Amino acid sequence: MTKPFGMRELDARLRVALRHHAADANTDHLTELTAGPLTLDLVHYQATYHDEPLDLTPKEFDVLAYLARHVGKVCTRRMILESVWGPAYANEQHYLKVYAYRIRKKLHDEAGRFLQNDPSVGYRLTVEPASTSA
């Protein structure tokens, strides 16, 4: 938050932060997240996709971890930015675009089938049922 600020704004921001913390509290004790072919080791900051190791930066890992905690749900850009970068970055949408591009490249998902973009809203990880193709 930038100064000066009013007490009403501070109160509103604290309520939002507490609400987000409460929503994520049930996943805080996890040591591993799995979203379809993606596995994230939250203790060692290691990721695999289709059993192949991924070379992710810490922020890329955090973005994927946030989306994996909410797999199948659309996460707004603001939610992701506030969670991964902090509240001061809530309007820095270009950060997220660049990171989504880099993550897709590393996942070989340039078409956006796994890491999907919902225009004007945000991103989600989509886990589709296993196909019968070999």
C-alpha positions as CSV (number, residue, x, y, z in Angstrom):
1,M,0.0,0.0,0.0
2,T,1.2,3.4,-0.7
3,K,1.0,6.3,1.8
4,P,-1.2,8.1,2.6
5,F,-4.0,5.7,3.0
6,G,-7.3,5.7,4.9
7,M,-8.2,3.4,7.7
8,R,-11.2,2.1,5.7
9,E,-8.9,1.0,2.9
10,L,-6.4,-0.7,5.3
11,D,-9.3,-2.5,7.0
12,A,-10.7,-3.7,3.6
13,R,-7.2,-4.9,2.5
14,L,-6.7,-6.8,5.8
15,R,-10.1,-8.5,5.5
16,V,-9.2,-9.6,1.9
17,A,-5.8,-10.9,3.1
18,L,-7.3,-12.8,6.0
19,R,-10.0,-14.3,3.7
20,H,-7.4,-15.5,1.2
21,H,-5.3,-16.9,4.0
22,A,-8.2,-18.8,5.4
23,A,-9.0,-20.2,1.9
24,D,-5.5,-21.5,1.5
25,A,-5.1,-22.7,5.1
26,N,-6.2,-26.2,4.3
27,T,-3.4,-26.6,1.7
28,D,-0.6,-25.1,3.9
29,H,0.4,-28.4,5.4
30,L,0.8,-30.2,2.0
31,T,4.3,-31.2,0.9
32,E,3.3,-32.2,-2.6
33,L,0.7,-31.1,-5.1
34,T,-0.4,-33.1,-8.1
35,A,-2.5,-31.7,-11.0
36,G,-2.8,-34.3,-13.7
37,P,0.7,-34.8,-15.2
38,L,2.2,-32.0,-13.1
39,T,3.8,-32.8,-9.7
40,L,5.2,-30.1,-7.4
41,D,7.4,-30.9,-4.4
42,L,6.7,-27.9,-2.2
43,V,9.5,-28.8,0.2
44,H,12.4,-29.0,-2.3
45,Y,10.9,-26.7,-5.0
46,Q,11.1,-29.4,-7.6
47,A,8.6,-30.0,-10.4
48,T,7.9,-32.7,-12.9
49,Y,5.6,-32.8,-15.8
50,H,4.9,-36.2,-17.4
51,D,7.6,-37.6,-15.1
52,E,10.2,-35.3,-16.7
53,P,11.9,-32.7,-14.4
54,L,11.2,-29.1,-15.0
55,D,13.7,-26.3,-14.7
56,L,11.6,-23.5,-13.1
57,T,12.5,-20.3,-11.5
58,P,11.1,-19.8,-8.0
59,K,8.4,-17.4,-9.3
60,E,7.4,-19.8,-12.0
61,F,7.2,-22.6,-9.4
62,D,5.1,-20.3,-7.2
63,V,2.7,-19.5,-10.0
64,L,2.2,-23.2,-10.8
65,A,1.8,-24.1,-7.2
66,Y,-0.9,-21.4,-6.8
67,L,-2.8,-22.7,-9.8
68,A,-2.3,-26.3,-8.7
69,R,-3.9,-25.5,-5.4
70,H,-6.9,-24.3,-7.3
71,V,-6.8,-26.8,-10.2
72,G,-9.8,-26.6,-12.6
73,K,-10.8,-23.2,-11.2
74,V,-10.2,-19.9,-12.9
75,C,-7.9,-17.7,-10.8
76,T,-8.0,-14.0,-11.6
77,R,-4.8,-12.3,-12.5
78,R,-5.1,-10.1,-9.4
79,M,-5.4,-13.2,-7.1
80,I,-2.3,-14.8,-8.6
81,L,-0.3,-11.6,-8.6
82,E,-1.2,-10.8,-5.0
83,S,-0.4,-14.3,-3.8
84,V,2.8,-14.8,-5.7
85,W,4.3,-11.2,-5.9
86,G,2.4,-9.5,-3.1
87,P,-0.4,-6.9,-2.9
88,A,1.7,-4.1,-4.4
89,Y,1.9,-6.0,-7.7
90,A,-1.9,-6.6,-8.1
91,N,-2.1,-4.4,-11.2
92,E,1.1,-5.6,-12.9
93,Q,-0.7,-7.9,-15.4
94,H,2.2,-7.9,-17.8
95,Y,4.3,-9.9,-15.3
96,L,1.8,-12.7,-15.4
97,K,1.6,-12.7,-19.2
98,V,5.4,-13.1,-19.4
99,Y,5.5,-15.9,-16.8
100,A,2.6,-17.8,-18.3
101,Y,4.4,-17.7,-21.7
102,R,7.6,-19.0,-20.1
103,I,5.8,-21.7,-18.1
104,R,3.9,-22.9,-21.2
105,K,7.2,-23.1,-23.2
106,K,8.8,-25.2,-20.5
107,L,5.7,-27.5,-20.4
108,H,5.7,-27.7,-24.2
109,D,2.1,-26.4,-23.9
110,E,2.3,-23.5,-26.3
111,A,-1.3,-24.2,-27.4
112,G,-2.5,-23.6,-23.8
113,R,-4.2,-26.9,-23.2
114,F,-2.9,-27.4,-19.7
115,L,-2.3,-23.8,-18.6
116,Q,-5.3,-22.1,-20.0
117,N,-6.0,-18.4,-20.3
118,D,-9.5,-17.2,-19.8
119,P,-9.5,-13.8,-21.6
120,S,-10.1,-10.8,-19.3
121,V,-10.2,-13.0,-16.2
122,G,-7.1,-15.1,-15.5
123,Y,-5.6,-18.5,-15.7
124,R,-6.3,-22.1,-14.7
125,L,-4.8,-25.5,-14.9
126,T,-7.0,-27.9,-16.7
127,V,-6.8,-31.6,-16.0
128,E,-8.6,-33.4,-18.8
129,P,-9.5,-37.1,-18.5
130,A,-6.9,-39.4,-19.9
131,S,-7.3,-40.0,-23.6
132,T,-7.1,-43.4,-25.3
133,S,-4.5,-42.3,-27.8
134,A,-1.0,-43.8,-27.6
